[in-house]
Amino acid sequence: MEKRTARLTVLVDPQKKATFEKLCEQEDVTPSQKIRQFMREYIEQALGPDWQQQVFNTED
């Protein structure tokens, strides 16, 4: 679980947003939870499951 939060603003087509929200509701997850899941999966696909151990300074 993440220790800190940061805001990410994304502009999307209103119809896609509404469809995404309905799909999330069907899965009983919030849109934020689903986006965080997508991000984790993408990062792990690109960098591997131990990506946090790599030399990335995210505390700046």
N, CA, C and O atoms as CSV, one atom per row, in Angstrom:
chain,resi,resn,atom,element,x,y,z
A,1,MET,N,N,0.839,-1.179,0.000
A,1,MET,CA,C,0.000,0.000,0.000
A,1,MET,C,C,0.884,1.244,0.000
A,1,MET,O,O,1.918,1.286,0.667
A,2,GLU,N,N,0.466,2.245,-0.751
A,2,GLU,CA,C,1.228,3.475,-0.846
A,2,GLU,C,C,1.169,4.240,0.470
A,2,GLU,O,O,0.159,4.215,1.174
A,3,LYS,N,N,2.267,4.919,0.791
A,3,LYS,CA,C,2.328,5.686,2.029
A,3,LYS,C,C,1.869,7.124,1.827
A,3,LYS,O,O,1.358,7.749,2.757
A,4,ARG,N,N,2.045,7.646,0.634
A,4,ARG,CA,C,1.679,9.021,0.340
A,4,ARG,C,C,0.732,9.026,-0.847
A,4,ARG,O,O,0.604,8.033,-1.564
A,5,THR,N,N,0.082,10.139,-1.040
A,5,THR,CA,C,-0.762,10.275,-2.216
A,5,THR,C,C,-0.348,11.503,-2.992
A,5,THR,O,O,0.160,12.471,-2.426
A,6,ALA,N,N,-0.568,11.456,-4.286
A,6,ALA,CA,C,-0.333,12.593,-5.161
A,6,ALA,C,C,-1.494,12.650,-6.135
A,6,ALA,O,O,-2.027,11.617,-6.543
A,7,ARG,N,N,-1.869,13.820,-6.492
A,7,ARG,CA,C,-3.001,13.997,-7.396
A,7,ARG,C,C,-2.533,13.903,-8.847
A,7,ARG,O,O,-1.498,14.454,-9.221
A,8,LEU,N,N,-3.316,13.196,-9.650
A,8,LEU,CA,C,-3.066,13.069,-11.085
A,8,LEU,C,C,-4.339,13.491,-11.795
A,8,LEU,O,O,-5.379,12.851,-11.641
A,9,THR,N,N,-4.265,14.555,-12.566
A,9,THR,CA,C,-5.427,15.047,-13.295
A,9,THR,C,C,-5.324,14.598,-14.740
A,9,THR,O,O,-4.308,14.815,-15.401
A,10,VAL,N,N,-6.381,13.971,-15.220
A,10,VAL,CA,C,-6.400,13.445,-16.583
A,10,VAL,C,C,-7.664,13.940,-17.275
A,10,VAL,O,O,-8.763,13.827,-16.731
A,11,LEU,N,N,-7.505,14.478,-18.456
A,11,LEU,CA,C,-8.663,14.906,-19.229
A,11,LEU,C,C,-9.061,13.786,-20.174
A,11,LEU,O,O,-8.241,13.294,-20.949
A,12,VAL,N,N,-10.332,13.384,-20.106
A,12,VAL,CA,C,-10.831,12.301,-20.944
A,12,VAL,C,C,-12.167,12.691,-21.542
A,12,VAL,O,O,-12.842,13.607,-21.072
A,13,ASP,N,N,-12.524,11.982,-22.575
A,13,ASP,CA,C,-13.813,12.158,-23.217
A,13,ASP,C,C,-14.923,11.840,-22.212
A,13,ASP,O,O,-14.853,10.808,-21.544
A,14,PRO,N,N,-15.932,12.684,-22.084
A,14,PRO,CA,C,-17.001,12.451,-21.105
A,14,PRO,C,C,-17.708,11.099,-21.261
A,14,PRO,O,O,-18.077,10.479,-20.263
A,15,GLN,N,N,-17.897,10.646,-22.481
A,15,GLN,CA,C,-18.562,9.367,-22.696
A,15,GLN,C,C,-17.687,8.209,-22.191
A,15,GLN,O,O,-18.191,7.261,-21.589
A,16,LYS,N,N,-16.382,8.293,-22.440
A,16,LYS,CA,C,-15.471,7.265,-21.938
A,16,LYS,C,C,-15.445,7.272,-20.419
A,16,LYS,O,O,-15.422,6.212,-19.795
A,17,LYS,N,N,-15.448,8.456,-19.819
A,17,LYS,CA,C,-15.447,8.567,-18.360
A,17,LYS,C,C,-16.690,7.910,-17.781
A,17,LYS,O,O,-16.587,7.132,-16.833
A,18,ALA,N,N,-17.857,8.205,-18.330
A,18,ALA,CA,C,-19.103,7.635,-17.837
A,18,ALA,C,C,-19.108,6.115,-17.989
A,18,ALA,O,O,-19.551,5.403,-17.087
A,19,THR,N,N,-18.624,5.620,-19.111
A,19,THR,CA,C,-18.559,4.177,-19.345
A,19,THR,C,C,-17.600,3.528,-18.368
A,19,THR,O,O,-17.900,2.474,-17.807
A,20,PHE,N,N,-16.449,4.148,-18.160
A,20,PHE,CA,C,-15.459,3.640,-17.212
A,20,PHE,C,C,-16.049,3.570,-15.807
A,20,PHE,O,O,-15.872,2.574,-15.105
A,21,GLU,N,N,-16.745,4.620,-15.400
A,21,GLU,CA,C,-17.350,4.647,-14.066
A,21,GLU,C,C,-18.393,3.542,-13.909
A,21,GLU,O,O,-18.477,2.926,-12.847
A,22,LYS,N,N,-19.184,3.283,-14.945
A,22,LYS,CA,C,-20.185,2.213,-14.884
A,22,LYS,C,C,-19.514,0.846,-14.771
A,22,LYS,O,O,-19.966,-0.005,-14.005
A,23,LEU,N,N,-18.446,0.633,-15.523
A,23,LEU,CA,C,-17.716,-0.629,-15.450
A,23,LEU,C,C,-17.087,-0.826,-14.078
A,23,LEU,O,O,-17.108,-1.931,-13.536
A,24,CYS,N,N,-16.532,0.231,-13.521
A,24,CYS,CA,C,-15.960,0.149,-12.175
A,24,CYS,C,C,-17.034,-0.196,-11.163
A,24,CYS,O,O,-16.808,-1.011,-10.269
A,25,GLU,N,N,-18.198,0.414,-11.296
A,25,GLU,CA,C,-19.299,0.135,-10.380
A,25,GLU,C,C,-19.701,-1.340,-10.453
A,25,GLU,O,O,-20.008,-1.955,-9.432
A,26,GLN,N,N,-19.698,-1.897,-11.647
A,26,GLN,CA,C,-20.037,-3.316,-11.812
A,26,GLN,C,C,-19.022,-4.219,-11.114
A,26,GLN,O,O,-19.369,-5.308,-10.656
A,27,GLU,N,N,-17.766,-3.768,-11.032
A,27,GLU,CA,C,-16.719,-4.537,-10.351
A,27,GLU,C,C,-16.615,-4.192,-8.866
A,27,GLU,O,O,-15.801,-4.765,-8.143
A,28,ASP,N,N,-17.445,-3.253,-8.422
A,28,ASP,CA,C,-17.442,-2.791,-7.034
A,28,ASP,C,C,-16.083,-2.223,-6.629
A,28,ASP,O,O,-15.580,-2.489,-5.537
A,29,VAL,N,N,-15.504,-1.435,-7.532
A,29,VAL,CA,C,-14.273,-0.705,-7.249
A,29,VAL,C,C,-14.487,0.752,-7.648
A,29,VAL,O,O,-15.327,1.058,-8.494
A,30,THR,N,N,-13.728,1.636,-7.036
A,30,THR,CA,C,-13.809,3.038,-7.436
A,30,THR,C,C,-12.938,3.253,-8.669
A,30,THR,O,O,-12.008,2.484,-8.913
A,31,PRO,N,N,-13.231,4.289,-9.442
A,31,PRO,CA,C,-12.353,4.602,-10.574
A,31,PRO,C,C,-10.902,4.805,-10.134
A,31,PRO,O,O,-9.982,4.401,-10.846
A,32,SER,N,N,-10.687,5.418,-8.984
A,32,SER,CA,C,-9.318,5.617,-8.488
A,32,SER,C,C,-8.620,4.292,-8.217
A,32,SER,O,O,-7.444,4.128,-8.540
A,33,GLN,N,N,-9.341,3.352,-7.626
A,33,GLN,CA,C,-8.754,2.031,-7.363
A,33,GLN,C,C,-8.348,1.354,-8.669
A,33,GLN,O,O,-7.280,0.748,-8.759
A,34,LYS,N,N,-9.206,1.463,-9.673
A,34,LYS,CA,C,-8.930,0.815,-10.955
A,34,LYS,C,C,-7.735,1.468,-11.643
A,34,LYS,O,O,-6.894,0.773,-12.212
A,35,ILE,N,N,-7.655,2.783,-11.597
A,35,ILE,CA,C,-6.511,3.483,-12.199
A,35,ILE,C,C,-5.222,3.085,-11.496
A,35,ILE,O,O,-4.210,2.851,-12.155
A,36,ARG,N,N,-5.241,3.001,-10.155
A,36,ARG,CA,C,-4.049,2.571,-9.424
A,36,ARG,C,C,-3.653,1.154,-9.813
A,36,ARG,O,O,-2.465,0.852,-9.933
A,37,GLN,N,N,-4.641,0.279,-10.013
A,37,GLN,CA,C,-4.357,-1.084,-10.462
A,37,GLN,C,C,-3.704,-1.076,-11.843
A,37,GLN,O,O,-2.707,-1.763,-12.068
A,38,PHE,N,N,-4.273,-0.293,-12.768
A,38,PHE,CA,C,-3.686,-0.190,-14.112
A,38,PHE,C,C,-2.241,0.298,-14.039
A,38,PHE,O,O,-1.368,-0.219,-14.736
A,39,MET,N,N,-2.000,1.287,-13.197
A,39,MET,CA,C,-0.654,1.840,-13.073
A,39,MET,C,C,0.326,0.812,-12.525
A,39,MET,O,O,1.430,0.668,-13.049
A,40,ARG,N,N,-0.074,0.088,-11.460
A,40,ARG,CA,C,0.790,-0.954,-10.897
A,40,ARG,C,C,1.136,-2.010,-11.940
A,40,ARG,O,O,2.295,-2.398,-12.088
A,41,GLU,N,N,0.111,-2.472,-12.663
A,41,GLU,CA,C,0.331,-3.509,-13.673
A,41,GLU,C,C,1.251,-3.015,-14.784
A,41,GLU,O,O,2.127,-3.750,-15.239
A,42,TYR,N,N,1.055,-1.776,-15.221
A,42,TYR,CA,C,1.891,-1.208,-16.283
A,42,TYR,C,C,3.349,-1.078,-15.826
A,42,TYR,O,O,4.272,-1.440,-16.557
A,43,ILE,N,N,3.539,-0.566,-14.629
A,43,ILE,CA,C,4.893,-0.398,-14.096
A,43,ILE,C,C,5.578,-1.747,-13.946
A,43,ILE,O,O,6.739,-1.904,-14.323
A,44,GLU,N,N,4.857,-2.725,-13.393
A,44,GLU,CA,C,5.453,-4.049,-13.208
A,44,GLU,C,C,5.747,-4.728,-14.539
A,44,GLU,O,O,6.728,-5.461,-14.656
A,45,GLN,N,N,4.910,-4.491,-15.535
A,45,GLN,CA,C,5.162,-5.060,-16.867
A,45,GLN,C,C,6.433,-4.440,-17.467
A,45,GLN,O,O,7.235,-5.139,-18.086
A,46,ALA,N,N,6.608,-3.153,-17.284
A,46,ALA,CA,C,7.748,-2.457,-17.871
A,46,ALA,C,C,9.041,-2.676,-17.094
A,46,ALA,O,O,10.113,-2.793,-17.688
A,47,LEU,N,N,8.942,-2.733,-15.754
A,47,LEU,CA,C,10.146,-2.742,-14.922
A,47,LEU,C,C,10.312,-3.981,-14.058
A,47,LEU,O,O,11.360,-4.172,-13.443
A,48,GLY,N,N,9.289,-4.822,-14.006
A,48,GLY,CA,C,9.357,-6.019,-13.173
A,48,GLY,C,C,8.750,-5.790,-11.811
A,48,GLY,O,O,8.546,-4.647,-11.402
A,49,PRO,N,N,8.458,-6.876,-11.097
A,49,PRO,CA,C,7.784,-6.759,-9.806
A,49,PRO,C,C,8.624,-6.096,-8.711
A,49,PRO,O,O,8.078,-5.639,-7.708
A,50,ASP,N,N,9.933,-6.042,-8.894
A,50,ASP,CA,C,10.787,-5.409,-7.884
A,50,ASP,C,C,11.122,-3.964,-8.267
A,50,ASP,O,O,12.174,-3.449,-7.888
A,51,TRP,N,N,10.239,-3.318,-9.010
A,51,TRP,CA,C,10.505,-1.976,-9.518
A,51,TRP,C,C,10.815,-0.971,-8.416
A,51,TRP,O,O,11.569,-0.026,-8.649
A,52,GLN,N,N,10.258,-1.147,-7.227
A,52,GLN,CA,C,10.508,-0.194,-6.143
A,52,GLN,C,C,11.937,-0.263,-5.637
A,52,GLN,O,O,12.426,0.685,-5.023
A,53,GLN,N,N,12.604,-1.369,-5.886
A,53,GLN,CA,C,13.988,-1.527,-5.442
A,53,GLN,C,C,14.970,-0.843,-6.396
A,53,GLN,O,O,16.142,-0.662,-6.066
A,54,GLN,N,N,14.484,-0.469,-7.576
A,54,GLN,CA,C,15.351,0.173,-8.553
A,54,GLN,C,C,15.665,1.601,-8.117
A,54,GLN,O,O,15.025,2.145,-7.217
A,55,VAL,N,N,16.640,2.182,-8.757
A,55,VAL,CA,C,17.126,3.506,-8.348
A,55,VAL,C,C,16.275,4.605,-8.964
A,55,VAL,O,O,16.642,5.217,-9.967
A,56,PHE,N,N,15.126,4.839,-8.335
A,56,PHE,CA,C,14.248,5.952,-8.711
A,56,PHE,C,C,14.016,6.756,-7.452
A,56,PHE,O,O,13.529,6.222,-6.456
A,57,ASN,N,N,14.346,7.998,-7.479
A,57,ASN,CA,C,14.131,8.858,-6.330
A,57,ASN,C,C,12.800,9.548,-6.499
A,57,ASN,O,O,12.681,10.464,-7.314
A,58,THR,N,N,11.779,9.129,-5.739
A,58,THR,CA,C,10.446,9.706,-5.848
A,58,THR,C,C,10.115,10.631,-4.695
A,58,THR,O,O,8.968,11.055,-4.553
A,59,GLU,N,N,11.098,10.953,-3.869
A,59,GLU,CA,C,10.845,11.795,-2.699
A,59,GLU,C,C,11.174,13.250,-2.936
A,59,GLU,O,O,11.147,14.034,-1.987
A,60,ASP,N,N,11.480,13.644,-4.144
A,60,ASP,CA,C,11.794,15.060,-4.426
A,60,ASP,C,C,10.562,15.897,-4.509
A,60,ASP,O,O,10.650,17.104,-4.739
